Amino acid sequence: MPDSTPKERLMVLQENAAKIEQTTYQKMLNQDELAVRHEDLATNCIKLSSIDDEKKEVMADFKLRTDPLNTANKTLLTEIKTKQTTVDGTLYHMANHEEGWMETYDHDGMLIATRRLRPEEKQGTIFSLGKAANQ
């Protein structure tokens, strides 16, 4: 029906159809429609690239802001798990010869750790000290 108008074609189709169904289907595109789709695709790709670049910049900024917090959280989690913290300071090792222990204290006088005295740390006898002094 190439000579009829679109309205007339629709009327003929509606009157003569065995069944009318509202559905989704595939339709072939002509060259003009394909050209428009190509232009739209190119435009969308350019916009998407621009948005991706912007997203990378924003994500880099977020990373700069979140990294210190993540590092601090890892440290806090480790301290909570181990119930210990890492401290820079001076330690004082005191030999307790009566008990046979080396006691380690911090600058506040808090006992930090104890261990057995090593053989070279044990107190010598008076006789061996005298020999060492005479030499």
N, C-alpha and C positions, 0 to 999 in steps of 0.2 A: 504494500500500500504506500508506494512512494509519493503519489500525488495527493494524498489526503493530509489534513492538518493533524497535529498531535492530539487535539481534542477528539476528532472523528475516529482516529485509530484507537484511542482509549475506549470510546463508546462501543466500537465493533468488538474489541477484545472482551469487554465486560459482558456484552450480550451473548457472545458465542462460546465463552469459556465453560468447560465442564466443571471446573472447580477454581476458586480464587483463594489464594493462600498468601498471607503476609509473612515473609521470611527474609533471611539474609542470604545473598548469593554473590558469586563472582561475575564481574562484567569486564570485558576487554576495554582497555584504554586506547584512544586514538593518539596520533603523534603530538597534537597540541596539548592534550591532557598529560602525556608523558613529559613533555618539556616543562610544564608548570610544576610537576612533581619533582623533577630534577632541580629546578631553581629553588623550590621550597626545601629540599634536602640540603643543598649547599648552604642556604641561609641558616638552617637549623644547626648544621655542623659548625659553622663559624660562631654562632651564638653559644653553642655548647662548649666549644674550646675556650671562649672568653670566660664563661662561667667557671669552667674547670680551673683556669689560671687563678681566678679570684678565690676559688675554694682553697687552692693550695696555699695562697698567701694567708688566708684566715686560719687554716689548719696549722700553719707554721707558727702563727701568733699564739694560738691555743696551746700548742706544744710547748712553747717557751714559758707559758703561764702554768701549765700543769706539771711539767717535769720536776720542778723543785718540790711540789707537793707530793708527787709520787715517791721521790727519793726520801723525803721526810717520813712518809707513811711506812716505807720499807724499814727504815731505821727504828721507828717507834714499834712496829710489829715485832722486829727482832728483839728489842729490849723487853717487850711484854712477854714474849715466848721464853727468853732466857732469864728474865728477871734481873738483868745486868745492863749497865751502860758503859760505854767507852769514855774514859776521862784522860786528859793530858794533865800530868802533874808529877810531883815528886813523891817517891815511895821510900820508906825507911825500913831496912831489913835489920831486925833485932834477933840475935842468937840467944835462945833460951837453953843454956847448957844443962840446966837441971832436968828439963823435960826432954831435951834432945831435938828441939824444933827450931826452925827458922821462921820467925813471925814477921809479916810484912804489914806496915801501917802506912796510912796516908797522912797528909799534912795536918788533918784534924785529929789525928791519934786514933782513928778507927781501924780496927783489925781488918785487913783486906784478904790475907791468905796465910796459910801455914803449910810447912813441909818439913820433912825430916832433914836434919843437918847432914850435909855431905861430909865425907871423911876429912877433907881438907879444912872444913869449917869447925870441926869439933875441937874443943879446948884440949890443949896438950897438958901433960903432967908437968909439975914443977921441975922435975929433973930434965925433961926434954927442952923446956924453956931455957933452963940454965945453959945447956949445951949450945943452943942456938945463939944465946947472948955472948958466949965466949968465942964463938967462931968469927 
